[in-house]
């Protein structure tokens, strides 16, 4: 047998100096050498491996499977069911049971192609691996008691949210869920097993911050007064119009018509007496005509009921998920 299970070759027949070597013994050695050469991989590529190609575990700096012209790059074993590929001694790809990259991240030059904190619409009610739901629940390390996810893989998102959102918007908690003050930095709070709330998109839509590195567009200020602050919120599901918001309009008028009665008096003279004095020299008297009041009967009809109206456009509900 030319090689044992470890790949170590041994000499079939050994010879003592100044002794006769039989043809059969020599041929047995040559047969084993021929067998080993046949079972070896030709350098010129004439034949392929008939079994597994096994390499050393190696390291990030010196991979187990590499290239003669570039020995600091290639494939190496990170751990159980976890493999890496390095270039110039630095890991550029991490392959594990969860996919490409740690917790499913695909990276380029050490930066995830799907940025941490990416917010997407998702058509399931549970988050896929490497994501959490934007539901206002909390994240933290494995002993934080995070209500959405308590795991070491939340640290990068924890750090991003800690640094970008003030405590007045995302209020940090201790591991029991009670309000807490923020520590020196995100790493200190994560190590202290604190929880941090996720953005809460339950029943909400997203809008761009009013400036985003540009001058403020002034499109949200009448509803969200701090429109240039990440995490600021506003708006309402319903709205009742004020008088100034109502369009110019008219109301129906009902007029049944009406009449007035009147009486006439000439300085106490009874105009019904007969005969009346007429002609030249007749007395000159003042005349008073009295018009009696009468209701008009006009009424202006009411319009509307003063109820609130919905602000919701046609909507399809999904789950908002955030990348870890």
VMD Tcl script that draws the C-alpha trace (Angstrom):
set ca {
  {0.00 0.00 0.00}
  {1.70 3.24 -1.12}
  {0.05 5.61 1.43}
  {-1.85 5.09 4.66}
  {-5.03 6.93 5.68}
  {-3.00 9.96 6.69}
  {-1.31 10.14 3.29}
  {2.04 8.92 4.60}
  {4.00 6.64 2.24}
  {6.10 3.73 3.49}
  {8.71 1.46 1.84}
  {7.35 -1.97 1.01}
  {10.71 -3.70 0.99}
  {13.91 -2.53 2.70}
  {17.36 -3.76 1.61}
  {20.60 -4.37 3.45}
  {23.86 -3.23 1.86}
  {25.95 -5.93 0.10}
  {22.99 -8.32 -0.08}
  {21.28 -9.74 -3.11}
  {18.12 -7.84 -4.12}
  {15.48 -10.01 -5.72}
  {13.57 -8.83 -8.74}
  {10.24 -9.42 -7.01}
  {11.18 -7.29 -4.02}
  {12.43 -4.46 -6.23}
  {9.42 -4.71 -8.49}
  {7.11 -4.49 -5.46}
  {8.75 -1.19 -4.48}
  {8.48 0.12 -8.03}
  {4.84 -0.94 -8.15}
  {4.09 1.07 -5.02}
  {5.93 4.12 -6.41}
  {3.98 3.83 -9.65}
  {0.74 3.55 -7.69}
  {1.55 6.69 -5.67}
  {2.42 8.63 -8.82}
  {-0.77 7.49 -10.48}
  {-2.77 8.60 -7.45}
  {-1.14 12.03 -7.42}
  {-2.59 15.08 -9.09}
  {-0.69 15.96 -12.30}
  {0.68 19.48 -12.21}
  {-0.18 20.02 -15.85}
  {-3.86 19.32 -15.32}
  {-4.05 16.12 -17.37}
  {-6.28 14.49 -14.75}
  {-8.69 15.55 -12.03}
  {-8.90 14.54 -8.41}
  {-10.89 11.36 -7.79}
  {-11.45 12.21 -4.12}
  {-11.67 15.28 -1.91}
  {-8.96 17.91 -2.12}
  {-8.07 18.72 1.49}
  {-6.09 21.70 2.63}
  {-4.80 22.94 5.96}
  {-7.10 25.18 7.99}
  {-4.73 28.09 7.57}
  {-5.34 31.61 8.78}
  {-6.58 34.91 7.43}
  {-2.97 35.94 6.74}
  {-1.84 32.51 5.46}
  {-4.84 30.64 3.98}
  {-4.83 26.86 3.76}
  {-5.55 26.90 0.01}
  {-3.65 29.65 -1.73}
  {-1.58 30.54 -4.80}
  {2.15 30.45 -5.36}
  {2.22 34.01 -6.66}
  {-0.10 35.31 -3.93}
  {0.32 33.23 -0.77}
  {-1.47 35.75 1.46}
  {-4.78 35.27 -0.34}
  {-7.10 32.29 -0.62}
  {-9.47 30.03 1.29}
  {-9.09 29.20 4.98}
  {-11.11 27.66 7.81}
  {-12.40 30.10 10.44}
  {-14.18 27.55 12.60}
  {-16.80 24.81 12.53}
  {-18.82 25.17 9.33}
  {-17.35 28.63 8.84}
  {-14.89 29.52 6.09}
  {-13.26 32.70 4.93}
  {-11.61 34.06 1.83}
  {-8.85 36.59 2.26}
  {-7.06 38.96 -0.09}
  {-3.67 40.38 0.86}
  {-4.01 38.89 4.32}
  {-7.42 40.45 5.07}
  {-10.79 38.70 5.11}
  {-13.12 39.83 2.33}
  {-15.74 37.08 2.52}
  {-17.20 35.05 5.38}
  {-19.20 31.93 4.52}
  {-21.26 30.13 7.16}
  {-24.54 28.28 7.59}
  {-26.33 31.65 7.65}
  {-25.01 32.58 4.20}
  {-22.38 34.97 2.96}
  {-20.85 37.19 5.60}
  {-21.47 37.24 9.34}
  {-25.23 36.79 10.04}
  {-25.89 36.80 6.33}
  {-24.07 40.01 5.43}
  {-22.44 40.30 2.03}
  {-19.57 42.78 2.26}
  {-17.17 44.55 -0.04}
  {-13.92 45.89 1.39}
  {-15.31 45.24 4.85}
  {-18.50 47.25 4.22}
  {-21.85 45.43 3.97}
  {-23.43 45.76 0.53}
  {-26.78 45.97 2.35}
  {-26.09 48.76 4.86}
  {-26.84 48.18 8.52}
  {-30.09 49.97 9.34}
  {-31.61 49.60 5.86}
  {-35.42 49.84 6.13}
  {-37.49 47.70 3.74}
  {-41.08 46.62 3.17}
  {-41.53 42.86 3.71}
  {-44.62 40.79 2.92}
  {-44.38 38.42 5.91}
  {-45.24 39.15 9.52}
  {-41.89 37.79 10.78}
  {-38.44 39.14 9.95}
  {-35.98 37.01 7.94}
  {-32.56 36.03 9.31}
  {-30.34 39.08 9.76}
  {-33.29 41.50 10.13}
  {-35.60 42.78 12.88}
  {-39.01 44.42 12.69}
  {-39.35 48.20 13.10}
  {-41.97 47.84 15.79}
  {-40.68 49.92 18.70}
  {-39.59 46.87 20.69}
  {-36.01 46.61 21.98}
  {-32.69 45.03 20.99}
  {-29.54 44.29 22.97}
  {-27.01 41.56 23.73}
  {-27.86 38.01 24.77}
  {-28.59 38.92 28.41}
  {-30.25 42.30 27.77}
  {-33.77 40.91 27.69}
  {-34.34 42.70 24.36}
  {-37.98 42.18 23.45}
  {-37.46 42.03 19.67}
  {-34.00 40.41 19.66}
  {-31.45 39.74 22.38}
  {-28.29 38.58 20.62}
  {-24.70 39.66 20.00}
  {-25.52 40.19 16.31}
  {-27.58 43.30 17.18}
  {-24.54 45.33 18.27}
  {-23.94 47.12 14.97}
  {-27.57 48.23 14.66}
  {-27.63 49.11 18.38}
  {-24.59 51.33 17.83}
  {-26.05 53.02 14.75}
  {-29.35 53.83 16.47}
  {-27.60 54.92 19.68}
  {-25.43 57.39 17.77}
  {-28.06 58.77 15.36}
  {-31.13 59.11 17.59}
  {-31.34 61.07 20.83}
  {-32.57 59.53 24.06}
  {-35.71 61.64 23.80}
  {-36.63 59.69 20.66}
  {-35.17 56.24 21.42}
  {-35.04 56.06 25.20}
  {-32.55 53.46 26.43}
  {-33.56 50.90 29.07}
  {-31.78 48.66 31.52}
  {-32.03 44.87 31.23}
  {-35.24 44.90 33.27}
  {-36.91 47.32 30.86}
  {-36.78 50.37 33.14}
  {-35.70 53.74 31.79}
  {-31.99 54.43 32.10}
  {-29.49 57.14 31.31}
  {-27.08 56.66 28.43}
  {-23.50 55.73 29.18}
  {-20.29 57.08 27.69}
  {-20.91 55.43 24.32}
  {-22.90 52.73 22.56}
  {-20.28 50.03 23.23}
  {-20.44 50.71 26.98}
  {-24.23 50.48 27.05}
  {-24.26 47.32 24.92}
  {-21.69 45.71 27.23}
  {-23.83 46.77 30.21}
  {-26.69 44.66 28.75}
  {-28.95 47.66 28.13}
  {-31.83 47.64 25.65}
  {-32.48 50.18 22.91}
  {-35.87 50.63 21.21}
  {-36.18 50.17 17.48}
  {-37.91 52.83 15.36}
  {-41.67 52.36 15.62}
  {-43.34 52.17 12.20}
  {-46.55 50.52 13.38}
  {-49.33 52.15 11.33}
  {-46.94 54.83 10.04}
  {-45.44 55.85 6.71}
  {-41.90 57.11 6.22}
  {-40.93 60.57 4.94}
  {-37.54 62.04 4.12}
  {-35.95 64.35 6.67}
  {-36.65 67.85 5.40}
  {-33.01 68.78 4.75}
  {-30.92 65.55 4.34}
  {-27.68 67.52 3.99}
  {-29.35 70.16 1.81}
  {-31.23 73.26 2.89}
  {-34.63 72.57 4.44}
  {-37.35 72.14 1.82}
  {-40.07 73.46 4.15}
  {-42.52 70.71 3.20}
  {-43.27 69.30 6.64}
  {-42.99 72.20 9.07}
  {-46.73 72.87 9.37}
  {-47.26 69.32 10.66}
  {-43.85 68.24 12.09}
  {-42.17 71.22 13.71}
  {-38.78 69.49 14.14}
  {-38.75 68.29 10.54}
  {-34.94 68.27 10.26}
  {-34.51 65.83 13.17}
  {-34.15 62.07 12.56}
  {-36.99 60.21 14.20}
  {-39.30 63.22 14.54}
  {-42.92 62.27 13.98}
  {-46.28 63.91 13.42}
  {-49.51 63.77 11.53}
  {-52.88 62.34 12.51}
  {-55.25 59.68 11.21}
  {-58.21 62.08 10.99}
  {-58.72 65.83 10.75}
  {-61.61 68.21 11.40}
  {-61.67 71.26 9.13}
  {-61.45 74.70 10.69}
  {-63.37 77.67 9.30}
  {-60.29 78.99 7.48}
  {-59.75 75.61 5.81}
  {-63.25 75.40 4.35}
  {-63.66 76.45 0.71}
  {-65.87 79.41 -0.19}
  {-69.43 78.10 -0.51}
  {-73.12 79.08 -0.32}
  {-76.10 77.89 1.70}
  {-79.70 77.48 0.58}
  {-82.18 80.19 1.76}
  {-85.92 79.64 2.34}
  {-88.11 82.82 1.90}
  {-91.86 82.24 2.15}
  {-92.48 86.05 1.60}
  {-94.43 88.26 4.10}
  {-96.62 91.40 4.39}
  {-96.85 94.46 6.65}
  {-100.02 96.23 7.94}
  {-100.17 100.05 8.26}
  {-102.48 102.68 9.86}
  {-102.78 106.40 9.01}
  {-103.73 109.30 11.34}
  {-104.13 113.02 10.60}
  {-103.45 114.70 13.96}
  {-106.33 112.98 15.67}
  {-108.85 113.63 12.88}
  {-111.11 110.72 12.27}
  {-110.62 110.02 8.61}
  {-113.69 107.87 8.64}
  {-116.03 110.78 9.55}
  {-118.39 112.10 6.88}
  {-118.38 114.66 5.57}
  {-114.74 115.69 5.76}
  {-113.80 119.35 5.36}
  {-112.30 119.89 1.93}
  {-111.47 122.74 -0.35}
  {-109.78 126.11 0.16}
  {-109.17 127.04 3.74}
  {-109.28 123.54 5.00}
  {-107.22 122.98 8.09}
  {-103.62 121.76 7.56}
  {-102.82 118.77 9.74}
  {-99.79 116.44 10.13}
  {-100.18 112.89 8.88}
  {-98.69 109.86 10.66}
  {-98.47 106.49 8.99}
  {-97.59 103.53 11.20}
  {-96.20 100.30 9.62}
  {-96.55 97.27 11.86}
  {-93.69 94.79 12.32}
  {-93.90 91.35 10.70}
  {-91.61 88.28 10.77}
  {-89.79 87.57 7.50}
  {-89.89 83.77 7.75}
  {-86.48 83.52 6.02}
  {-84.23 80.63 7.20}
  {-80.65 79.70 6.13}
  {-80.19 75.93 5.85}
  {-77.29 74.13 7.59}
  {-74.72 72.14 5.60}
  {-72.31 69.50 6.94}
  {-72.03 67.85 10.33}
  {-68.61 69.03 11.64}
  {-67.18 65.49 11.78}
  {-63.52 64.60 11.12}
  {-62.39 63.09 7.81}
  {-59.81 60.37 7.22}
  {-56.31 61.29 5.99}
  {-55.53 57.72 4.81}
  {-54.95 57.12 1.08}
  {-55.51 53.65 -0.43}
  {-53.11 51.49 1.59}
  {-51.58 47.99 1.60}
  {-50.12 46.79 4.89}
  {-46.66 45.20 5.09}
  {-44.02 44.59 7.75}
  {-41.21 47.14 8.03}
  {-37.88 45.38 8.62}
  {-34.42 46.76 9.53}
  {-31.08 45.17 8.61}
  {-28.87 44.07 11.48}
}
mol new
graphics top color blue
foreach p $ca { graphics top sphere $p radius 0.5 }
foreach p [lrange $ca 0 end-1] q [lrange $ca 1 end] { graphics top cylinder $p $q radius 0.2 }
display resetview
